[in-house]
């Protein structure tokens, strides 16, 4: 089964049901299926062939979802691009995947045109809501052309479905290759433990260039649920109001969103009775935030999860385990395997830190035309020979098999000859009264090697000082883990996916302490 087949099935089962709500706009499953059929037929008519790469450069809107399914129905490969992507990076992606088409909209049109002008490729360009120029085509015109769809005869679940580019935090972005079978396996596994059904209403503010945001659409369509799209979490009160008015049952968040929710003064416990679950990934929630979210939403199940773009999701913590294991990100998602291994790839004993490796049908095929990076990430199990994905992240496992994130192997700070995981210090910082957000970095130091620096955002009206925070840490951490310096910020820089931009903060602190 291919990913787009789920849309056809949901449209056949419940054609008049609202599939997507975006602002004041709505579309039914029949509308979504027909529009994507028409756009797929138009793409084929204009030369798009099986396996061609098509960039979808749009914000969260109905047209983006239509475009994703249209590309797949045409037998091509979609690549969702963050709407804030600048022209130079877009040029790189265009040339890297040799894109045959770009589907965009008025807000992104300037960047798209600049990128295409600098690129070596000459893609077909479809524009929604903007004034088209020569060699560009109108998106609405393509939909309204009403061409009949004859899908390519050679489509298979083994075909590539998407090419999703990583953030490029360690260099140029890499294109993660996911087959239809990989996407289906990942989506089905997550649907299984979230117990999603057609009765769910899922609100998504995360960009669909971010796999966490993208899968909200894919999973909603697979089960026939309703998806409520918002463009950002810039106005938290408006989103909370939307959660109530749409009677949302599922709400995916990242830690920065949790911090903003917990800073809201007028949000009463139990004020969202329809909210069945909240999910969190991208980074682990501090146990203090987990406790406060549960108090604020007592009837809501909170799923702490961990994942990578290269396999979508790795682990999930059953909500009933939160009290027993508040710092855990759980166990392998259904149908997959997670292990903690040493440098040679062999399992380590419970309680010992090692690298997390993942295997299962949800693991990527590799990085687009990057065999060196693929070989580093996908390696054989030294015992079974099975291909496993090496996450590069350090974990430990308890005696019951539950996993605990220790830190990124390349984020580890070495101070006084000791290895310090920023995550451990950040957990203690979040428990300090008056701290809203915190990130820990290592700063070059002639004596210590690296000095531990805490970069902190205070809660509203907090009067804590650097001394207060260091004293708090001294009470809860070993001496070598206590920050030497505390920097206060009004806000922390974020990536386009809403994560704290640790690398940006690190680059600002390159001078010795």
Secondary structure as GFF3:
##gff-version 3
##sequence-region A 1 513
A	DSSP	alpha_helix	5	13	.	.	.	ID=ss1
A	DSSP	beta_strand	18	22	.	.	.	ID=ss2
A	DSSP	beta_strand	25	28	.	.	.	ID=ss3
A	DSSP	alpha_helix	29	45	.	.	.	ID=ss4
A	DSSP	beta_strand	53	57	.	.	.	ID=ss5
A	DSSP	alpha_helix	62	73	.	.	.	ID=ss6
A	DSSP	beta_strand	77	80	.	.	.	ID=ss7
A	DSSP	alpha_helix	87	97	.	.	.	ID=ss8
A	DSSP	beta_strand	101	105	.	.	.	ID=ss9
A	DSSP	three_ten_helix	106	108	.	.	.	ID=ss10
A	DSSP	alpha_helix	109	118	.	.	.	ID=ss11
A	DSSP	beta_strand	124	128	.	.	.	ID=ss12
A	DSSP	beta_strand	136	138	.	.	.	ID=ss13
A	DSSP	alpha_helix	139	144	.	.	.	ID=ss14
A	DSSP	beta_strand	160	165	.	.	.	ID=ss15
A	DSSP	beta_strand	175	179	.	.	.	ID=ss16
A	DSSP	alpha_helix	180	194	.	.	.	ID=ss17
A	DSSP	beta_strand	201	204	.	.	.	ID=ss18
A	DSSP	alpha_helix	211	223	.	.	.	ID=ss19
A	DSSP	beta_strand	226	229	.	.	.	ID=ss20
A	DSSP	alpha_helix	236	245	.	.	.	ID=ss21
A	DSSP	beta_strand	250	253	.	.	.	ID=ss22
A	DSSP	alpha_helix	255	263	.	.	.	ID=ss23
A	DSSP	beta_strand	277	280	.	.	.	ID=ss24
A	DSSP	alpha_helix	287	296	.	.	.	ID=ss25
A	DSSP	beta_strand	301	306	.	.	.	ID=ss26
A	DSSP	beta_strand	315	317	.	.	.	ID=ss27
A	DSSP	three_ten_helix	319	321	.	.	.	ID=ss28
A	DSSP	beta_strand	331	332	.	.	.	ID=ss29
A	DSSP	beta_strand	336	341	.	.	.	ID=ss30
A	DSSP	beta_strand	354	360	.	.	.	ID=ss31
A	DSSP	beta_strand	366	367	.	.	.	ID=ss32
A	DSSP	alpha_helix	371	377	.	.	.	ID=ss33
A	DSSP	beta_strand	378	380	.	.	.	ID=ss34
A	DSSP	beta_strand	387	397	.	.	.	ID=ss35
A	DSSP	beta_strand	403	408	.	.	.	ID=ss36
A	DSSP	beta_strand	413	415	.	.	.	ID=ss37
A	DSSP	beta_strand	418	420	.	.	.	ID=ss38
A	DSSP	alpha_helix	422	430	.	.	.	ID=ss39
A	DSSP	beta_strand	435	445	.	.	.	ID=ss40
A	DSSP	beta_strand	449	458	.	.	.	ID=ss41
A	DSSP	alpha_helix	466	476	.	.	.	ID=ss42
A	DSSP	three_ten_helix	479	481	.	.	.	ID=ss43
A	DSSP	beta_strand	485	489	.	.	.	ID=ss44
A	DSSP	alpha_helix	502	507	.	.	.	ID=ss45
###
